[in-house]
Amino acid sequence: MTWRSAQETDVPRIDEFLSRHIQTSMFPLANLRDYGLRGSDRRALDIWILGDDLRAVFAVTNEGMVLPQCPECSDEELNEAIRFIRGRKLFGLAGEATQACRIMRLAGWNDRPATLNSDEPGFSLDLKQMVVPNAAGAELVPLGEVDTSITEGWRQSYLVEAMGFGDERARGQAKIDIAAYIHRNSHRVLLMNGQPVGMTGFNARLPEVVQVGGVYTPTQLRGRGYARLALALHLCEARTKGATRAVLFAASEAAARAYIAIGFRPAGHYSLILFKNPEDTA
């Protein structure tokens, strides 16, 4: 049984397979639906599939993010998939923790310098079970309604604190990220009595499921419940548009407590690795 390059006729089956593993497949699934196969966007995918019955998917974005969903692959099969991307630039890897660990080892990437190499607990929430905090004085607004110098500063701080970026790289990436969030209308700012106090967003969105990411509260405003309130209000918005479930991965115990407080429950582990020099090849 061998891998082959996915074609447009394979997309419905790939979508169905990734949907069965939704907790750890939001990135490849959303990218496939939004940007397609072999498109020009940095998030567009090249995909290889394994077996006539499609039992594994190995994907990489144009910017070099490896996104596997290979729950039953042997080492030999993973090695074969890794060979498909040798020579391509390598931004990072994101996937179910056990799979990510095996791929890092087999590919020989464990010693590659990384700004982030984390194994994060996953959480899932049935939006019907969500607990919404008291929202008196609160308003959730699109990023574009807030001065970008504020949101870019927050994003820069997030990248340094949570992703291990250096200041210069974080500053440039923050501008790119905030512009993309505004364009996609994916993130929101929480206002309390008219003042911006925090940010939340969806890293990936499907009609039925959203993946939370980029939740941030400035250091001096933490401990007041703003993160959980911002997220809950954004999830209420998603629920009115038809979403029934939310998934996320917690980067810290404090973040996990905030998520649990509004109803999230543990759901596996996820690895996110971001390499220090994304121009280096796989």
C-alpha positions in Angstrom: 0.0 0.0 0.0 1.5 3.3 -1.1 1.0 7.0 -0.9 -0.1 9.0 -3.9 -0.6 12.7 -4.6 -4.2 13.8 -4.0 -6.3 15.1 -6.9 -9.4 17.3 -6.9 -11.6 14.2 -7.2 -10.1 13.0 -3.8 -11.1 16.2 -1.9 -14.6 14.9 -0.7 -13.0 11.8 0.7 -10.2 13.7 2.3 -12.7 16.1 3.9 -14.7 13.2 5.2 -11.6 11.4 6.7 -10.3 14.6 8.4 -13.8 15.3 9.8 -13.7 12.0 11.6 -10.6 13.2 13.4 -11.8 16.8 13.8 -10.1 17.5 17.2 -6.7 17.4 15.6 -7.5 18.1 12.0 -8.9 21.6 12.0 -5.9 23.2 10.3 -5.7 20.9 7.3 -9.4 20.7 7.0 -10.1 24.4 7.1 -7.1 25.2 4.8 -8.3 22.6 2.3 -11.8 24.1 2.3 -10.6 27.7 2.2 -7.6 27.5 -0.1 -7.7 24.2 -1.9 -5.1 21.9 -3.4 -2.0 23.5 -4.9 -3.3 27.0 -4.7 -1.2 30.2 -4.5 -2.1 31.2 -1.0 0.6 30.5 1.7 -2.0 28.2 3.4 -2.9 26.2 0.3 -2.0 22.6 0.6 -0.1 19.8 -1.2 -1.6 16.5 0.1 -0.7 12.9 -0.2 -3.1 10.1 0.7 -2.5 6.5 1.7 -4.5 3.5 0.6 -7.5 2.9 -1.6 -9.7 3.2 1.5 -7.8 6.4 2.5 -6.5 5.7 5.9 -4.0 8.6 6.2 -3.4 12.1 5.0 0.0 13.9 4.9 -0.3 17.6 4.0 2.1 20.6 3.8 1.2 24.3 3.2 3.0 26.5 0.8 4.7 28.2 3.7 6.0 24.9 4.9 3.7 23.9 7.8 3.4 20.1 7.9 -0.1 18.9 8.9 -0.4 15.1 9.3 -3.3 12.9 10.1 -1.8 9.5 10.1 -3.2 7.6 13.1 -2.3 4.1 12.0 0.8 4.5 9.9 3.9 2.4 10.3 7.4 4.0 10.5 8.0 2.9 6.9 4.9 4.6 5.7 5.7 7.8 7.6 9.3 7.8 6.2 7.9 7.5 2.7 5.6 10.5 3.3 8.5 12.6 4.7 10.5 12.0 1.6 7.8 13.8 -0.5 8.7 17.1 1.3 12.4 16.9 1.4 14.0 20.0 0.0 11.0 22.2 0.7 11.2 25.0 3.2 10.0 24.0 6.7 8.0 26.4 8.8 6.8 23.9 11.4 4.6 20.9 12.2 1.2 20.8 13.9 -0.7 17.6 14.7 -1.8 15.0 17.2 1.0 14.7 19.7 2.0 11.0 19.3 2.1 11.4 15.5 4.1 14.6 15.7 6.6 13.0 18.0 7.2 10.1 15.6 7.5 12.3 12.5 10.0 14.6 14.3 12.1 11.6 15.2 11.9 9.8 11.8 12.6 13.0 9.9 15.6 13.9 12.0 14.2 17.3 13.1 14.5 16.9 16.8 17.7 18.9 16.9 16.5 21.6 14.6 16.3 25.0 16.5 12.7 25.9 17.2 11.0 29.0 18.7 8.2 26.7 20.0 8.0 23.0 20.6 5.1 22.3 22.8 2.8 19.4 23.6 -0.5 21.0 24.6 -3.6 19.5 26.2 -6.7 19.7 23.9 -10.1 20.8 25.0 -13.6 20.5 23.4 -16.9 22.2 24.0 -20.4 21.4 23.0 -21.7 25.0 22.5 -25.0 24.1 24.0 -23.2 23.5 27.3 -21.3 26.7 27.3 -21.3 28.8 30.5 -21.4 32.6 29.6 -19.9 34.9 32.3 -21.6 38.1 33.3 -21.1 40.5 30.4 -22.2 43.8 32.0 -20.3 46.7 30.4 -18.8 44.4 27.8 -18.8 44.7 24.0 -17.1 42.4 21.5 -16.0 44.2 18.2 -14.1 43.2 15.1 -10.4 43.9 15.1 -10.8 46.5 12.4 -12.7 48.8 14.8 -9.7 49.1 17.1 -6.5 51.0 16.5 -4.1 48.5 14.9 -1.2 49.9 17.0 -3.0 48.3 20.0 -3.8 44.9 18.4 -0.4 44.7 16.7 1.3 45.4 20.1 -0.8 42.7 21.7 0.0 40.2 19.0 3.7 41.0 19.2 3.7 40.4 22.9 1.7 37.1 22.4 4.3 35.9 19.8 7.2 36.6 22.2 5.5 35.2 25.3 3.7 32.1 23.8 5.6 31.3 20.7 9.2 32.2 21.7 9.7 34.7 18.9 12.5 37.3 19.1 11.3 41.0 19.2 12.2 41.8 15.6 10.6 38.7 14.1 7.5 39.2 16.4 7.1 42.8 15.3 7.0 41.9 11.6 4.9 38.8 12.1 2.4 40.7 14.2 1.7 43.2 11.4 1.1 40.3 9.0 -1.1 38.4 11.4 -3.3 41.3 12.3 -3.8 42.3 8.7 -4.8 38.7 7.9 -7.2 38.5 10.9 -8.9 41.8 9.8 -9.2 40.5 6.2 -10.6 37.1 7.4 -12.8 38.7 10.1 -11.6 35.9 12.3 -10.7 37.8 15.6 -12.4 40.1 18.0 -11.5 42.7 20.7 -13.3 42.8 24.0 -14.2 46.3 25.2 -15.0 47.0 28.8 -16.9 50.2 29.2 -15.4 51.2 25.9 -11.8 50.4 26.6 -10.0 47.5 24.8 -8.9 44.8 27.3 -8.3 41.7 25.3 -8.4 39.7 22.1 -9.8 36.4 21.0 -10.1 34.6 17.7 -10.6 31.5 15.6 -7.6 30.1 13.9 -9.8 27.8 11.8 -13.5 27.8 11.1 -15.9 25.3 9.6 -19.6 25.8 9.5 -20.0 23.3 12.3 -16.8 23.7 14.3 -14.5 26.5 15.3 -10.9 26.2 16.5 -10.0 28.9 19.1 -6.6 30.6 19.0 -4.7 33.8 19.7 -6.6 34.6 23.0 -4.6 37.4 24.7 -5.0 39.7 27.6 -2.4 42.3 28.4 -0.3 41.5 31.4 -1.6 44.3 33.6 -5.2 43.3 32.9 -5.0 39.6 33.7 -6.8 37.9 36.5 -10.1 39.7 35.8 -11.8 37.1 33.6 -11.5 39.1 30.4 -10.1 36.2 28.4 -13.0 33.8 29.2 -15.6 36.5 28.7 -14.1 37.5 25.3 -14.0 33.9 24.2 -17.5 33.1 25.4 -19.0 36.1 23.6 -17.2 35.1 20.4 -18.5 31.5 20.7 -22.0 32.9 21.2 -21.6 34.7 17.9 -20.4 31.5 16.2 -23.3 29.5 17.7 -25.8 32.0 16.2 -24.2 31.2 12.8 -24.6 27.5 13.1 -21.5 26.2 14.9 -22.1 23.5 17.4 -18.7 22.7 18.7 -15.4 24.4 19.6 -11.9 22.9 20.0 -8.7 24.4 21.3 -5.3 23.7 22.8 -4.2 25.3 26.0 -0.7 26.8 26.2 -0.7 27.2 30.0 -2.5 26.2 33.1 -4.0 29.6 33.5 -5.4 29.4 30.0 -6.8 25.9 30.7 -8.6 27.2 33.8 -10.2 30.0 31.8 -11.4 27.5 29.2 -12.7 25.0 31.7 -14.6 27.8 33.5 -16.8 28.2 30.4 -17.4 24.5 29.9 -14.5 23.1 27.9 -13.4 19.5 28.7 -10.1 17.7 28.1 -9.7 16.0 24.7 -6.3 14.6 23.8 -3.0 16.3 23.2 -1.6 18.3 20.3 1.9 19.3 19.3 2.8 22.6 17.7 6.4 23.1 16.6 7.6 26.3 14.9 11.2 26.3 13.6 13.5 29.2 14.2 14.5 29.6 10.6 11.4 28.9 8.4 13.5 29.1 5.2 15.6 26.0 6.1 14.5 22.9 4.2 12.9 19.7 5.4 
